[in-house]
Amino acid sequence: MSYIKKKSKAQEVRTAKEFGGKTQIASGALWTAKGDVRTGGKRTSSFNETDFLIENKFTDKPYFILKKETWDKINREAIEDNFRTPLMQIDILEDLQLVVMDLNDYKRFNLEEHMQILSETFTTNKKSFRIDYDKFNDLDRRAYEMMLTPVIFLTLGDDKPVRLVIMKNSDFIYIWEQVEK
């Protein structure tokens, strides 16, 4: 097994365990099983908006290029999968694990009520945004000193822009568990 496949599979297994979900057959390559990880039950006749369809990405570089087309793809697939909530789980290098979600979902789940944040806001009319390892860790360090949660608010794209929230995986999971109680 190649290095990339091995690392990708390990990330999917870890993500499924952290989110209480299951890995998808063929890493989402089949038309009946999109995304890398999904939480909740199988398709039902009801909406699954509190269940997630998660796309995993990783890089060994000190940055990750978040592409609008990638977000649009997982968002569309989540809607087609009985309106699951789309998430991206991004690993940068070995130790920075981030979650990307739509700002509307962030607000709908009232996540801001369960945390105090230190945020940075970026707006770009480009089709991609570079998440920089050192810059996020600097935000994280400053937030830690003030006992806050680091969050990036991002508006991405010019025609039909998306508004996203980027936060540490561990913070999202902790806060989500508080919301679910």
N, C-alpha and C positions, 0 to 999 in steps of 0.2 A: 504494500500500500504506500502511495506517495506521501511525502511530508504534508502537502496541502490537504489531501483527503483525510489523513490521520488527525491533523489539527482541527479540521472542520468537524469531523465526527465527534471528537472529544468536546468541542464547544457545544455542539447540539445536545449531547448527553448531559453536560453540565447545565445548560439552559433549561432543558426539560425538568431536571431535578429541582433547580432553583424556583421555577415557576409552577411546579406541580403539574407538568404537562407530559406530552409524549412526542418523541421524534417522529417525523413524517417519513414514510417509505420513500426511498430514493432522493432524500433531501429536498422534497417538494417538486421534483421534476415531472411527476405524473399529474395529469390534468385533474384527477380526482383528489389529489392530496397536495395542495400547494403550501408554501411556507416550509420552514425547517422544523418548527415546533408549534404545537397547538395545545391549548389548555381546554378543559371542559370535555363534555361528552361528544359523541358523534353528532352529525347533522340531526337536527330536530325540526319540528314544524314551528318552533318559537325562535325568537331572536337570541343570539348568544353574545350580546354586547359586553358582558362582563367576563367573557372568555377571550383569550388572545390568540392571534395568529402571528407568530414571531419569525422574522427573517434574521438569520445570523450572518455577521460579516466579521472578518478579522484582518489585521495587517501586522507585519513585522516592522513596518516603517514608523517613524515618530509622528505620524499623522494619518488621518483617514479622510478620503474624499467622499462626502455624502452627496449622492446624486439625486436630483429631484425625480428622475425617471425610475430609480430604484424604489423610492418612497411611494410614488404613484402606483407602481406594480403591486407592492405588498398591500397597499390600501385597497386597491381594486379586488385583489384576491380575498382579503378579509371580508369585504362586503359580500362577495359571491359565496363565502363560506358562512352563510346565515348571520351576517352582520357581526362577525367577531371584531374585536378591537385590534388594529394593526400595531405592532411594535417592531422595532429593530433593536437587536442586541449586538453591540459593536465592541470588539476587543482590539485595543491598540497596544502593541508590544505585549508584554507578558502580564502587566498589572493594572491596566486601565480598562475597566469594563463599563460601558455606557448603554443606556436605554434611550431610544428616540421614540417619541410619541406625538400625535397630533395635539395641538394646543386645545382644540375643542374637547378632546377626550380628557385631557389634564383638568380642564375646568369642570366637565360633566361629572367626573369622579370626585370633585372637590379635594383634590390632592393638596392644593395650597392651604387648605384649612388645617392640615395635619403637619405643617412644617413652616419654619421661617427660613427664608432663602436669601442668598446673596446671588444676584443674577447679573448676567451680561446679555445684551440684546444686539443682534446682528440682523441687518436687512441687506439682501443682495438681489439684484435682478438677474444674476447668473443662474445657470442650471445646476450648479454644484457649490458646495461649501467645504472648506478644509477645516476639519476638527484637529487642532494641533495638541499633541500630547503635553508639551511643556506649558502651553497657555491654559489648558484645562486644569492641569495640576497646580498651577499658580492660583487659579480661581478656587480650587479645592483647599489649598493651604490657607488662603485668606478667609474662606468660609469657616474652616475648622477653628481658626483663632477666635472667631466670633460666635462659635457654636451654631452655625447656620448650615443650610444645605446648598451646595453649589448647583446652579441651574443656568443653562443657556436657552434663551428664547431666540428662535431663528425664523425669519421670513425669507423664503427661498423661491426664486423664479419671478419672471415678469408677467407672462400670460398665465392666468390661473395660479397665482403663488400659493404655496403651502406654508402654514405657520406651525412650527414644530417646537418641541421642548426636548432638551438633551440634559440628562442627569446621570449620576452614577447608578449602576445596576443595583448595588447594595442599598442605596437610599430608596430607590423606587420600590424594591421588594419589601423593605421594612415599612414604608409608608402605605403600600398597598395592603399589607397585612393589617394595619391599623384601620384602614377604610373598610375592609371586609368584615371586621368584628362587629 
